[in-house]
Amino acid sequence: MSGSKNDRDLKAAIEALIFVSEEPMTAKQLAEILGDLDPKDVEALANEVMAEFNAREGGVEIRRIAGGYRMSTRPQYHEVLRRYLRTRPAARLSLASLETLAVIAYKQ
């Protein structure tokens, strides 16, 4: 199956979709988004994407989670990421956002 330009394009699209998705992407979802492809073919391509991506052993990996594919940081970098996230300043809300929240809270 792999090797053709079309497969390379599909694999690149699968990787991009997994990257931007906030939830695990199933083969069925990927197949529908990519143009009503056979989910089994898309699953085979997604598994190739996962194997190729993870072979580079970078700080991010693709995992099978909840029946789908998701990018996540590697567990061995948990501590350094935790330190980084602790040093970030808390997000501040604009005055307009605070007013909106006040109206919502009032109407509750």
N, CA, C and O atoms as CSV, one atom per row, in Angstrom:
chain,resi,resn,atom,element,x,y,z
A,1,MET,N,N,0.806,-1.188,0.000
A,1,MET,CA,C,0.000,0.000,0.000
A,1,MET,C,C,0.855,1.260,0.000
A,1,MET,O,O,0.562,2.192,-0.749
A,2,SER,N,N,1.901,1.316,0.816
A,2,SER,CA,C,2.660,2.554,0.917
A,2,SER,C,C,3.689,2.643,-0.188
A,2,SER,O,O,4.036,1.651,-0.830
A,3,GLY,N,N,4.168,3.863,-0.392
A,3,GLY,CA,C,5.194,4.070,-1.385
A,3,GLY,C,C,4.767,5.046,-2.455
A,3,GLY,O,O,5.607,5.786,-2.968
A,4,SER,N,N,3.493,5.081,-2.815
A,4,SER,CA,C,3.044,5.990,-3.853
A,4,SER,C,C,2.946,7.412,-3.313
A,4,SER,O,O,2.881,7.638,-2.105
A,5,LYS,N,N,2.936,8.368,-4.249
A,5,LYS,CA,C,2.806,9.769,-3.858
A,5,LYS,C,C,1.495,9.977,-3.114
A,5,LYS,O,O,1.450,10.714,-2.129
A,6,ASN,N,N,0.435,9.339,-3.575
A,6,ASN,CA,C,-0.860,9.482,-2.922
A,6,ASN,C,C,-0.795,9.012,-1.472
A,6,ASN,O,O,-1.343,9.667,-0.585
A,7,ASP,N,N,-0.131,7.886,-1.224
A,7,ASP,CA,C,0.013,7.396,0.149
A,7,ASP,C,C,0.829,8.367,0.994
A,7,ASP,O,O,0.509,8.597,2.161
A,8,ARG,N,N,1.879,8.936,0.411
A,8,ARG,CA,C,2.685,9.921,1.154
A,8,ARG,C,C,1.836,11.135,1.513
A,8,ARG,O,O,1.913,11.649,2.629
A,9,ASP,N,N,1.028,11.588,0.562
A,9,ASP,CA,C,0.145,12.727,0.830
A,9,ASP,C,C,-0.879,12.385,1.907
A,9,ASP,O,O,-1.142,13.189,2.801
A,10,LEU,N,N,-1.453,11.189,1.816
A,10,LEU,CA,C,-2.434,10.766,2.820
A,10,LEU,C,C,-1.789,10.658,4.200
A,10,LEU,O,O,-2.375,11.074,5.199
A,11,LYS,N,N,-0.589,10.102,4.251
A,11,LYS,CA,C,0.103,9.971,5.538
A,11,LYS,C,C,0.428,11.339,6.122
A,11,LYS,O,O,0.319,11.536,7.332
A,12,ALA,N,N,0.822,12.279,5.281
A,12,ALA,CA,C,1.098,13.635,5.760
A,12,ALA,C,C,-0.186,14.277,6.288
A,12,ALA,O,O,-0.164,14.957,7.314
A,13,ALA,N,N,-1.297,14.064,5.593
A,13,ALA,CA,C,-2.578,14.610,6.041
A,13,ALA,C,C,-3.016,13.965,7.351
A,13,ALA,O,O,-3.534,14.647,8.236
A,14,ILE,N,N,-2.812,12.659,7.481
A,14,ILE,CA,C,-3.151,11.956,8.723
A,14,ILE,C,C,-2.339,12.520,9.881
A,14,ILE,O,O,-2.885,12.784,10.952
A,15,GLU,N,N,-1.050,12.705,9.673
A,15,GLU,CA,C,-0.191,13.269,10.724
A,15,GLU,C,C,-0.678,14.662,11.123
A,15,GLU,O,O,-0.736,14.984,12.310
A,16,ALA,N,N,-1.026,15.485,10.138
A,16,ALA,CA,C,-1.505,16.839,10.425
A,16,ALA,C,C,-2.823,16.809,11.196
A,16,ALA,O,O,-3.010,17.590,12.128
A,17,LEU,N,N,-3.728,15.924,10.819
A,17,LEU,CA,C,-5.011,15.819,11.517
A,17,LEU,C,C,-4.823,15.362,12.960
A,17,LEU,O,O,-5.463,15.887,13.871
A,18,ILE,N,N,-3.953,14.395,13.163
A,18,ILE,CA,C,-3.681,13.929,14.526
A,18,ILE,C,C,-3.074,15.064,15.347
A,18,ILE,O,O,-3.386,15.214,16.528
A,19,PHE,N,N,-2.217,15.854,14.727
A,19,PHE,CA,C,-1.562,16.965,15.423
A,19,PHE,C,C,-2.568,18.017,15.888
A,19,PHE,O,O,-2.483,18.484,17.024
A,20,VAL,N,N,-3.511,18.394,15.038
A,20,VAL,CA,C,-4.424,19.487,15.394
A,20,VAL,C,C,-5.618,19.044,16.224
A,20,VAL,O,O,-6.288,19.881,16.830
A,21,SER,N,N,-5.896,17.760,16.265
A,21,SER,CA,C,-7.072,17.279,16.984
A,21,SER,C,C,-6.872,17.328,18.497
A,21,SER,O,O,-5.821,16.946,19.011
A,22,GLU,N,N,-7.896,17.805,19.194
A,22,GLU,CA,C,-7.844,17.837,20.658
A,22,GLU,C,C,-8.205,16.488,21.269
A,22,GLU,O,O,-7.867,16.215,22.421
A,23,GLU,N,N,-8.884,15.654,20.509
A,23,GLU,CA,C,-9.303,14.327,20.960
A,23,GLU,C,C,-8.655,13.280,20.062
A,23,GLU,O,O,-8.260,13.594,18.939
A,24,PRO,N,N,-8.537,12.034,20.539
A,24,PRO,CA,C,-7.998,10.978,19.676
A,24,PRO,C,C,-8.824,10.858,18.391
A,24,PRO,O,O,-10.054,10.894,18.431
A,25,MET,N,N,-8.142,10.717,17.264
A,25,MET,CA,C,-8.801,10.575,15.963
A,25,MET,C,C,-8.880,9.094,15.609
A,25,MET,O,O,-7.855,8.415,15.542
A,26,THR,N,N,-10.087,8.592,15.383
A,26,THR,CA,C,-10.249,7.199,14.985
A,26,THR,C,C,-9.988,7.063,13.489
A,26,THR,O,O,-10.025,8.044,12.747
A,27,ALA,N,N,-9.726,5.839,13.063
A,27,ALA,CA,C,-9.515,5.575,11.637
A,27,ALA,C,C,-10.764,5.947,10.849
A,27,ALA,O,O,-10.666,6.441,9.726
A,28,LYS,N,N,-11.928,5.713,11.428
A,28,LYS,CA,C,-13.183,6.058,10.751
A,28,LYS,C,C,-13.291,7.568,10.553
A,28,LYS,O,O,-13.660,8.024,9.470
A,29,GLN,N,N,-12.972,8.348,11.591
A,29,GLN,CA,C,-13.012,9.809,11.462
A,29,GLN,C,C,-12.016,10.283,10.411
A,29,GLN,O,O,-12.340,11.117,9.565
A,30,LEU,N,N,-10.808,9.748,10.472
A,30,LEU,CA,C,-9.788,10.124,9.496
A,30,LEU,C,C,-10.246,9.789,8.079
A,30,LEU,O,O,-10.072,10.594,7.164
A,31,ALA,N,N,-10.829,8.605,7.895
A,31,ALA,CA,C,-11.281,8.170,6.577
A,31,ALA,C,C,-12.357,9.100,6.029
A,31,ALA,O,O,-12.343,9.439,4.846
A,32,GLU,N,N,-13.288,9.511,6.883
A,32,GLU,CA,C,-14.356,10.416,6.445
A,32,GLU,C,C,-13.795,11.781,6.057
A,32,GLU,O,O,-14.182,12.345,5.033
A,33,ILE,N,N,-12.892,12.306,6.863
A,33,ILE,CA,C,-12.314,13.624,6.590
A,33,ILE,C,C,-11.472,13.603,5.319
A,33,ILE,O,O,-11.461,14.570,4.558
A,34,LEU,N,N,-10.776,12.507,5.098
A,34,LEU,CA,C,-9.878,12.400,3.947
A,34,LEU,C,C,-10.603,12.080,2.643
A,34,LEU,O,O,-9.974,12.011,1.587
A,35,GLY,N,N,-11.904,11.887,2.706
A,35,GLY,CA,C,-12.643,11.676,1.466
A,35,GLY,C,C,-13.284,10.324,1.338
A,35,GLY,O,O,-13.169,9.677,0.297
A,36,ASP,N,N,-13.957,9.884,2.374
A,36,ASP,CA,C,-14.689,8.615,2.345
A,36,ASP,C,C,-13.823,7.443,1.896
A,36,ASP,O,O,-14.202,6.683,1.005
A,37,LEU,N,N,-12.675,7.308,2.514
A,37,LEU,CA,C,-11.785,6.183,2.247
A,37,LEU,C,C,-12.170,5.009,3.137
A,37,LEU,O,O,-12.934,5.164,4.089
A,38,ASP,N,N,-11.641,3.846,2.823
A,38,ASP,CA,C,-11.885,2.657,3.640
A,38,ASP,C,C,-11.140,2.814,4.968
A,38,ASP,O,O,-9.922,2.988,4.972
A,39,PRO,N,N,-11.860,2.756,6.095
A,39,PRO,CA,C,-11.204,2.917,7.399
A,39,PRO,C,C,-10.067,1.929,7.641
A,39,PRO,O,O,-9.102,2.263,8.329
A,40,LYS,N,N,-10.162,0.724,7.090
A,40,LYS,CA,C,-9.081,-0.257,7.276
A,40,LYS,C,C,-7.805,0.202,6.566
A,40,LYS,O,O,-6.705,0.035,7.093
A,41,ASP,N,N,-7.954,0.781,5.369
A,41,ASP,CA,C,-6.785,1.314,4.659
A,41,ASP,C,C,-6.192,2.496,5.415
A,41,ASP,O,O,-4.973,2.623,5.529
A,42,VAL,N,N,-7.062,3.356,5.929
A,42,VAL,CA,C,-6.600,4.526,6.682
A,42,VAL,C,C,-5.919,4.083,7.973
A,42,VAL,O,O,-4.921,4.673,8.384
A,43,GLU,N,N,-6.456,3.046,8.611
A,43,GLU,CA,C,-5.828,2.537,9.832
A,43,GLU,C,C,-4.421,2.017,9.540
A,43,GLU,O,O,-3.494,2.252,10.316
A,44,ALA,N,N,-4.265,1.315,8.424
A,44,ALA,CA,C,-2.933,0.819,8.047
A,44,ALA,C,C,-1.973,1.985,7.819
A,44,ALA,O,O,-0.823,1.941,8.256
A,45,LEU,N,N,-2.444,3.022,7.136
A,45,LEU,CA,C,-1.604,4.202,6.913
A,45,LEU,C,C,-1.297,4.916,8.227
A,45,LEU,O,O,-0.166,5.350,8.450
A,46,ALA,N,N,-2.300,5.039,9.096
A,46,ALA,CA,C,-2.090,5.704,10.390
A,46,ALA,C,C,-1.079,4.934,11.235
A,46,ALA,O,O,-0.266,5.537,11.935
A,47,ASN,N,N,-1.125,3.616,11.171
A,47,ASN,CA,C,-0.138,2.814,11.902
A,47,ASN,C,C,1.270,3.036,11.348
A,47,ASN,O,O,2.241,3.059,12.103
A,48,GLU,N,N,1.376,3.199,10.026
A,48,GLU,CA,C,2.677,3.508,9.426
A,48,GLU,C,C,3.159,4.883,9.884
A,48,GLU,O,O,4.327,5.059,10.228
A,49,VAL,N,N,2.239,5.861,9.883
A,49,VAL,CA,C,2.584,7.210,10.352
A,49,VAL,C,C,3.095,7.140,11.786
A,49,VAL,O,O,4.117,7.739,12.122
A,50,MET,N,N,2.374,6.403,12.628
A,50,MET,CA,C,2.754,6.281,14.034
A,50,MET,C,C,4.140,5.650,14.169
A,50,MET,O,O,4.975,6.142,14.928
A,51,ALA,N,N,4.383,4.574,13.442
A,51,ALA,CA,C,5.681,3.889,13.524
A,51,ALA,C,C,6.817,4.791,13.038
A,51,ALA,O,O,7.869,4.868,13.674
A,52,GLU,N,N,6.602,5.468,11.916
A,52,GLU,CA,C,7.642,6.350,11.369
A,52,GLU,C,C,7.894,7.542,12.293
A,52,GLU,O,O,9.041,7.908,12.546
A,53,PHE,N,N,6.820,8.137,12.791
A,53,PHE,CA,C,6.948,9.303,13.665
A,53,PHE,C,C,7.665,8.926,14.958
A,53,PHE,O,O,8.557,9.643,15.411
A,54,ASN,N,N,7.273,7.804,15.546
A,54,ASN,CA,C,7.857,7.389,16.820
A,54,ASN,C,C,9.287,6.872,16.676
A,54,ASN,O,O,10.040,6.865,17.650
A,55,ALA,N,N,9.667,6.443,15.479
A,55,ALA,CA,C,11.021,5.925,15.263
A,55,ALA,C,C,12.082,7.001,15.463
A,55,ALA,O,O,13.229,6.685,15.779
A,56,ARG,N,N,11.719,8.247,15.284
A,56,ARG,CA,C,12.699,9.325,15.458
A,56,ARG,C,C,12.996,9.604,16.924
A,56,ARG,O,O,13.949,10.318,17.239
A,57,GLU,N,N,12.191,9.048,17.822
A,57,GLU,CA,C,12.394,9.143,19.270
A,57,GLU,C,C,12.542,10.581,19.753
A,57,GLU,O,O,13.418,10.888,20.561
A,58,GLY,N,N,11.678,11.459,19.249
A,58,GLY,CA,C,11.668,12.854,19.683
A,58,GLY,C,C,10.897,13.033,20.978
A,58,GLY,O,O,10.564,12.059,21.652
A,59,GLY,N,N,10.621,14.256,21.316
A,59,GLY,CA,C,9.917,14.570,22.557
A,59,GLY,C,C,8.420,14.337,22.483
A,59,GLY,O,O,7.738,14.312,23.507
A,60,VAL,N,N,7.907,14.163,21.263
A,60,VAL,CA,C,6.475,13.935,21.049
A,60,VAL,C,C,6.318,12.596,20.347
A,60,VAL,O,O,7.141,12.216,19.514
A,61,GLU,N,N,5.246,11.884,20.695
A,61,GLU,CA,C,4.977,10.596,20.059
A,61,GLU,C,C,3.502,10.505,19.707
A,61,GLU,O,O,2.677,11.244,20.244
A,62,ILE,N,N,3.178,9.592,18.802
A,62,ILE,CA,C,1.788,9.292,18.472
A,62,ILE,C,C,1.443,8.005,19.194
A,62,ILE,O,O,2.176,7.018,19.124
A,63,ARG,N,N,0.308,8.031,19.892
A,63,ARG,CA,C,-0.143,6.855,20.647
A,63,ARG,C,C,-1.548,6.462,20.221
A,63,ARG,O,O,-2.322,7.276,19.718
A,64,ARG,N,N,-1.856,5.173,20.442
A,64,ARG,CA,C,-3.238,4.704,20.303
A,64,ARG,C,C,-3.892,4.898,21.661
A,64,ARG,O,O,-3.480,4.298,22.653
A,65,ILE,N,N,-4.911,5.740,21.694
A,65,ILE,CA,C,-5.625,6.039,22.934
A,65,ILE,C,C,-7.114,6.060,22.631
A,65,ILE,O,O,-7.540,6.676,21.654
A,66,ALA,N,N,-7.900,5.399,23.451
A,66,ALA,CA,C,-9.365,5.418,23.339
A,66,ALA,C,C,-9.835,5.096,21.921
A,66,ALA,O,O,-10.763,5.724,21.411
A,67,GLY,N,N,-9.199,4.127,21.297
A,67,GLY,CA,C,-9.607,3.701,19.966
A,67,GLY,C,C,-9.168,4.614,18.842
A,67,GLY,O,O,-9.572,4.426,17.694
A,68,GLY,N,N,-8.337,5.612,19.160
A,68,GLY,CA,C,-7.889,6.545,18.133
A,68,GLY,C,C,-6.409,6.843,18.264
A,68,GLY,O,O,-5.689,6.197,19.024
A,69,TYR,N,N,-5.977,7.828,17.513
A,69,TYR,CA,C,-4.573,8.244,17.493
A,69,TYR,C,C,-4.472,9.646,18.072
A,69,TYR,O,O,-5.302,10.512,17.796
A,70,ARG,N,N,-3.438,9.850,18.880
A,70,ARG,CA,C,-3.261,11.153,19.516
A,70,ARG,C,C,-1.778,11.414,19.715
A,70,ARG,O,O,-1.010,10.503,20.025
A,71,MET,N,N,-1.385,12.664,19.532
A,71,MET,CA,C,-0.007,13.061,19.825
A,71,MET,C,C,0.085,13.451,21.285
A,71,MET,O,O,-0.816,14.083,21.838
A,72,SER,N,N,1.186,13.064,21.896
A,72,SER,CA,C,1.427,13.444,23.288
A,72,SER,C,C,2.932,13.504,23.524
A,72,SER,O,O,3.726,12.961,22.755
A,73,THR,N,N,3.295,14.176,24.600
A,73,THR,CA,C,4.711,14.237,24.939
A,73,THR,C,C,5.137,12.901,25.533
A,73,THR,O,O,4.327,12.176,26.111
A,74,ARG,N,N,6.390,12.594,25.384
A,74,ARG,CA,C,6.914,11.342,25.940
A,74,ARG,C,C,6.987,11.457,27.458
A,74,ARG,O,O,7.342,12.510,27.987
A,75,PRO,N,N,6.652,10.373,28.159
A,75,PRO,CA,C,6.628,10.404,29.630
A,75,PRO,C,C,7.948,10.825,30.267
A,75,PRO,O,O,7.941,11.449,31.328
A,76,GLN,N,N,9.073,10.501,29.649
A,76,GLN,CA,C,10.360,10.832,30.268
A,76,GLN,C,C,10.612,12.342,30.320
A,76,GLN,O,O,11.542,12.785,30.993
A,77,TYR,N,N,9.795,13.138,29.616
A,77,TYR,CA,C,9.969,14.594,29.640
A,77,TYR,C,C,8.942,15.286,30.529
A,77,TYR,O,O,8.820,16.511,30.512
A,78,HIS,N,N,8.212,14.500,31.301
A,78,HIS,CA,C,7.172,15.039,32.178
A,78,HIS,C,C,7.720,16.111,33.124
A,78,HIS,O,O,7.126,17.180,33.264
A,79,GLU,N,N,8.832,15.828,33.760
A,79,GLU,CA,C,9.369,16.751,34.770
A,79,GLU,C,C,9.779,18.088,34.162
A,79,GLU,O,O,9.465,19.138,34.723
A,80,VAL,N,N,10.462,18.070,33.042
A,80,VAL,CA,C,10.892,19.324,32.416
A,80,VAL,C,C,9.682,20.120,31.920
A,80,VAL,O,O,9.679,21.348,31.996
A,81,LEU,N,N,8.669,19.442,31.420
A,81,LEU,CA,C,7.454,20.131,30.983
A,81,LEU,C,C,6.702,20.721,32.170
A,81,LEU,O,O,6.161,21.824,32.083
A,82,ARG,N,N,6.671,19.993,33.264
A,82,ARG,CA,C,6.011,20.494,34.471
A,82,ARG,C,C,6.708,21.757,34.965
A,82,ARG,O,O,6.050,22.724,35.351
A,83,ARG,N,N,8.039,21.748,34.953
A,83,ARG,CA,C,8.793,22.943,35.374
A,83,ARG,C,C,8.479,24.130,34.469
A,83,ARG,O,O,8.293,25.251,34.943
A,84,TYR,N,N,8.423,23.879,33.181
A,84,TYR,CA,C,8.112,24.950,32.236
A,84,TYR,C,C,6.715,25.515,32.488
A,84,TYR,O,O,6.533,26.731,32.553
A,85,LEU,N,N,5.744,24.639,32.628
A,85,LEU,CA,C,4.365,25.092,32.808
A,85,LEU,C,C,4.178,25.840,34.119
A,85,LEU,O,O,3.330,26.728,34.206
A,86,ARG,N,N,4.948,25.500,35.127
A,86,ARG,CA,C,4.880,26.207,36.413
A,86,ARG,C,C,5.403,27.630,36.290
A,86,ARG,O,O,4.946,28.514,37.014
A,87,THR,N,N,6.344,27.870,35.397
A,87,THR,CA,C,6.953,29.195,35.276
A,87,THR,C,C,6.132,30.147,34.423
A,87,THR,O,O,6.393,31.350,34.423
A,88,ARG,N,N,5.159,29.642,33.705
A,88,ARG,CA,C,4.336,30.505,32.851
A,88,ARG,C,C,3.394,31.333,33.701
A,88,ARG,O,O,2.797,30.818,34.646
A,89,PRO,N,N,3.252,32.605,33.379
A,89,PRO,CA,C,2.308,33.428,34.140
A,89,PRO,C,C,0.877,32.972,33.873
A,89,PRO,O,O,0.555,32.478,32.792
A,90,ALA,N,N,0.036,33.146,34.870
A,90,ALA,CA,C,-1.367,32.768,34.721
A,90,ALA,C,C,-2.016,33.655,33.659
A,90,ALA,O,O,-1.704,34.841,33.546
A,91,ALA,N,N,-2.911,33.068,32.893
A,91,ALA,CA,C,-3.615,33.833,31.866
A,91,ALA,C,C,-4.522,34.856,32.536
A,91,ALA,O,O,-5.206,34.556,33.514
A,92,ARG,N,N,-4.514,36.038,32.005
A,92,ARG,CA,C,-5.356,37.104,32.549
A,92,ARG,C,C,-6.522,37.333,31.598
A,92,ARG,O,O,-6.373,37.271,30.377
A,93,LEU,N,N,-7.676,37.596,32.181
A,93,LEU,CA,C,-8.862,37.863,31.381
A,93,LEU,C,C,-8.978,39.357,31.118
A,93,LEU,O,O,-8.639,40.185,31.964
A,94,SER,N,N,-9.463,39.679,29.929
A,94,SER,CA,C,-9.699,41.083,29.605
A,94,SER,C,C,-10.917,41.578,30.382
A,94,SER,O,O,-11.691,40.781,30.914
A,95,LEU,N,N,-11.078,42.886,30.441
A,95,LEU,CA,C,-12.231,43.470,31.125
A,95,LEU,C,C,-13.526,42.985,30.487
A,95,LEU,O,O,-14.492,42.692,31.192
A,96,ALA,N,N,-13.553,42.898,29.164
A,96,ALA,CA,C,-14.749,42.421,28.467
A,96,ALA,C,C,-15.065,40.977,28.853
A,96,ALA,O,O,-16.229,40.623,29.044
A,97,SER,N,N,-14.039,40.151,28.969
A,97,SER,CA,C,-14.252,38.756,29.372
A,97,SER,C,C,-14.788,38.675,30.791
A,97,SER,O,O,-15.693,37.890,31.072
A,98,LEU,N,N,-14.234,39.483,31.685
A,98,LEU,CA,C,-14.717,39.497,33.071
A,98,LEU,C,C,-16.165,39.944,33.141
A,98,LEU,O,O,-16.949,39.383,33.907
A,99,GLU,N,N,-16.533,40.951,32.349
A,99,GLU,CA,C,-17.921,41.419,32.328
A,99,GLU,C,C,-18.850,40.330,31.815
A,99,GLU,O,O,-19.936,40.128,32.358
A,100,THR,N,N,-18.430,39.635,30.780
A,100,THR,CA,C,-19.235,38.541,30.232
A,100,THR,C,C,-19.432,37.449,31.271
A,100,THR,O,O,-20.546,36.954,31.446
A,101,LEU,N,N,-18.368,37.069,31.960
A,101,LEU,CA,C,-18.478,36.049,33.009
A,101,LEU,C,C,-19.380,36.515,34.143
A,101,LEU,O,O,-20.132,35.716,34.700
A,102,ALA,N,N,-19.315,37.788,34.489
A,102,ALA,CA,C,-20.174,38.319,35.551
A,102,ALA,C,C,-21.641,38.218,35.158
A,102,ALA,O,O,-22.478,37.859,35.986
A,103,VAL,N,N,-21.965,38.530,33.901
A,103,VAL,CA,C,-23.347,38.430,33.424
A,103,VAL,C,C,-23.804,36.978,33.447
A,103,VAL,O,O,-24.919,36.684,33.878
A,104,ILE,N,N,-22.957,36.077,32.990
A,104,ILE,CA,C,-23.306,34.650,32.996
A,104,ILE,C,C,-23.534,34.168,34.420
A,104,ILE,O,O,-24.515,33.474,34.689
A,105,ALA,N,N,-22.644,34.525,35.329
A,105,ALA,CA,C,-22.788,34.105,36.726
A,105,ALA,C,C,-24.060,34.680,37.333
A,105,ALA,O,O,-24.744,33.998,38.096
A,106,TYR,N,N,-24.381,35.912,37.007
A,106,TYR,CA,C,-25.576,36.562,37.555
A,106,TYR,C,C,-26.836,35.845,37.100
A,106,TYR,O,O,-27.787,35.708,37.869
A,107,LYS,N,N,-26.847,35.383,35.841
A,107,LYS,CA,C,-28.045,34.742,35.286
A,107,LYS,C,C,-28.189,33.289,35.710
A,107,LYS,O,O,-29.217,32.670,35.434
A,108,GLN,N,N,-27.200,32.740,36.364
A,108,GLN,CA,C,-27.256,31.336,36.787
A,108,GLN,C,C,-28.236,31.131,37.897
A,108,GLN,O,O,-28.406,30.008,38.371
